[in-house]
Amino acid sequence: MRSGTIVLPNHEHSLYVCDDAGLSFGARLSLEQEANEFAADLLFLGDRFSLDANSRPISSAAIKELATAYAASFEATARRLVGKNFRPCMLVAFKKNPNKARVNLEEVPEWTVRYCITSPAFRTKYFERLTGSVPTDVAAEVTEPRRYIADSCVREIAIRSANQAGVVRFRGEFFSNSWNVFGLLTPE
C-alpha cells in the first residue's frame, strides 16, 4: 500500500490526519484496494494491457505470453486479462481443500473454489460466483510435477445458473501454477 499511498493525494492526506491504527477497518481496506488498483495500473501500463489482452484469445497461452511481456505473475496476469476483457469470460481459482483428509497419498487432493473473477460481459449475462471443485481427473492432470502453465486441460463444463433456465455449457481451460489450479471459462 505504501507506494500507492505516496502518489495518491487523498491517501497522503488521510495518513497525515490519522495513522494506520486510527483509521477504521473499512477505511484501511478502501485505501488498500485503491493502492492495489493503482499499482496494477502501473504494472500493466494502464489501458495498453487491456488493448493487448483483448486482441488475443482467452487462453493459458495468452496469459503466459502477457505475463512475460509485462513482467507480472501468471495469477495477476490472468486476473487482469479476465477483469479487463470485453468478451464474456471467468477465471476461477481453486485451492487444495485442507478439510479433506487423505488416507491414500496416491489419491488426488480435492481442489475447491478460492475466488472468481468475471469480465463485465460474463457477469451481466451469466453469474459472478461458483462453488464446487475441479474434476479429479483434471486436477491430477494439471498438477503433475514439472507441468507448464500453457499445458492446459480443456473440458466442456455444464453449469446450472440461477439466472438462466437450464444448463449453460462453457469451454473450461484448466491449468496450474503449482499452488493454485485455475479454470478459464468462456461460453461455447
C-alpha positions in Angstrom: 0.0 0.0 0.0 2.8 2.4 0.7 3.9 3.1 -2.9 0.4 3.9 -4.0 -0.2 5.9 -0.8 2.7 8.2 -1.6 1.4 9.0 -5.1 -2.4 9.1 -4.5 -3.2 12.5 -3.0 -6.2 11.5 -0.9 -4.1 8.7 0.7 -1.3 11.1 1.7 -3.8 13.4 3.4 -5.6 10.6 5.2 -2.3 9.3 6.7 -1.3 12.8 7.9 -4.7 13.2 9.7 -4.7 9.6 11.0 -2.2 6.8 11.3 -2.9 3.2 10.4 -4.1 2.4 13.9 -6.5 5.4 13.9 -8.2 4.5 10.7 -11.3 2.2 10.7 -11.0 -1.2 9.2 -13.2 -0.1 6.3 -11.1 3.0 5.6 -7.9 0.9 5.6 -9.5 -1.6 3.3 -10.6 1.1 0.9 -7.1 2.7 0.9 -5.5 -0.7 0.3 -7.8 -1.5 -2.6 -7.2 1.9 -4.2 -3.4 1.5 -3.8 -3.5 -2.1 -5.3 -5.5 -0.8 -8.3 -3.0 2.0 -8.8 -0.1 -0.5 -8.6 -1.8 -2.9 -11.1 -2.4 0.0 -13.5 1.3 0.9 -13.3 2.4 -2.7 -13.7 0.1 -3.3 -16.7 0.7 0.1 -18.3 -2.9 1.4 -17.9 -5.0 0.7 -21.0 -2.2 -0.8 -23.0 -2.7 -4.2 -21.4 -6.4 -4.1 -22.0 -5.9 -3.5 -25.7 -3.2 -6.2 -25.9 -5.3 -8.7 -23.9 -8.5 -8.1 -26.0 -6.6 -8.7 -29.2 -5.6 -12.2 -28.1 -7.6 -15.4 -27.5 -8.7 -16.1 -23.9 -6.3 -18.9 -23.1 -3.5 -20.0 -20.7 -1.0 -19.5 -23.6 -2.1 -15.8 -23.9 -1.7 -15.5 -20.1 1.8 -16.9 -20.3 2.7 -14.5 -23.2 1.2 -11.5 -21.5 2.9 -12.3 -18.1 6.2 -12.4 -19.8 5.6 -9.2 -21.8 4.5 -7.3 -18.7 6.9 -8.9 -16.2 4.0 -9.9 -14.0 2.9 -13.1 -12.3 0.7 -15.6 -14.1 -2.0 -15.1 -11.5 -2.0 -11.3 -11.6 -2.0 -11.5 -15.4 -4.9 -14.0 -15.5 -6.9 -11.8 -13.1 -6.2 -8.7 -15.3 -6.9 -10.5 -18.6 -10.4 -11.5 -17.4 -11.2 -8.4 -15.4 -10.4 -6.0 -18.3 -11.8 -8.2 -21.1 -14.7 -7.1 -23.3 -15.7 -10.6 -24.1 -17.6 -12.9 -21.6 -15.1 -14.9 -19.6 -14.5 -16.1 -16.0 -11.4 -17.0 -14.0 -11.9 -19.5 -11.2 -9.1 -20.0 -8.8 -9.1 -23.3 -6.8 -7.1 -24.2 -3.7 -6.4 -27.5 -2.1 -9.2 -28.4 0.4 -7.4 -28.6 3.7 -10.5 -30.2 5.4 -10.4 -33.4 3.4 -8.0 -35.8 5.0 -6.3 -38.1 2.5 -5.6 -41.6 3.8 -4.0 -42.7 0.5 -1.2 -40.4 -0.6 -1.7 -41.6 -4.2 -5.2 -40.0 -4.1 -5.5 -36.7 -5.8 -6.4 -33.9 -3.4 -9.7 -32.1 -3.7 -9.4 -28.5 -5.1 -12.3 -26.2 -4.2 -13.2 -22.7 -5.3 -11.0 -20.0 -3.7 -12.2 -17.0 -5.7 -13.8 -16.0 -9.0 -13.1 -13.0 -11.4 -15.5 -12.2 -14.2 -15.5 -9.9 -17.1 -18.3 -7.4 -17.1 -19.9 -9.1 -20.1 -19.8 -12.5 -18.3 -21.2 -11.1 -15.0 -24.1 -9.4 -16.8 -25.1 -12.5 -18.9 -24.3 -15.4 -16.6 -23.2 -15.2 -12.9 -20.5 -13.8 -10.6 -19.5 -16.8 -8.4 -19.2 -20.5 -8.5 -18.9 -23.2 -5.8 -17.6 -26.7 -6.2 -14.4 -28.4 -7.1 -12.2 -29.3 -10.0 -12.9 -32.7 -11.5 -10.5 -35.2 -10.1 -9.1 -36.3 -13.5 -8.4 -32.6 -14.4 -6.8 -31.8 -11.1 -4.5 -34.9 -11.5 -3.5 -33.9 -15.0 -2.7 -30.2 -14.4 -0.9 -30.7 -11.1 1.6 -33.2 -12.4 5.2 -32.2 -11.4 7.0 -30.0 -13.9 3.9 -29.3 -15.9 4.0 -25.9 -17.6 1.2 -23.3 -17.3 0.4 -23.4 -21.0 0.0 -27.2 -20.9 -3.7 -26.8 -20.1 -6.5 -29.3 -20.0 -9.7 -28.3 -21.9 -13.1 -29.7 -21.0 -16.7 -28.8 -21.7 -18.3 -27.7 -18.4 -22.1 -27.7 -17.8 -23.3 -25.3 -15.1 -26.8 -24.7 -13.8 -27.2 -21.0 -13.2 -29.8 -19.3 -11.1 -30.1 -16.5 -13.8 -30.5 -19.0 -16.7 -33.2 -21.5 -17.4 -31.5 -24.9 -17.6 -27.8 -25.7 -18.0 -25.3 -23.4 -19.7 -22.2 -25.0 -21.4 -18.8 -23.5 -21.2 -15.4 -24.2 -22.6 -13.2 -24.8 -19.5 -9.5 -24.5 -19.8 -7.7 -25.6 -16.6 -4.0 -25.0 -15.7 -1.9 -24.7 -12.6 0.9 -22.5 -11.2 1.8 -25.3 -8.7 -0.1 -23.8 -5.7 -3.5 -23.0 -7.4 -5.5 -24.6 -10.1 -7.2 -22.2 -12.4 -10.2 -22.5 -14.7 -10.8 -20.1 -17.6 -14.5 -20.3 -18.6 -15.8 -19.0 -21.9 -19.2 -19.6 -23.4 -19.4 -22.3 -26.1 
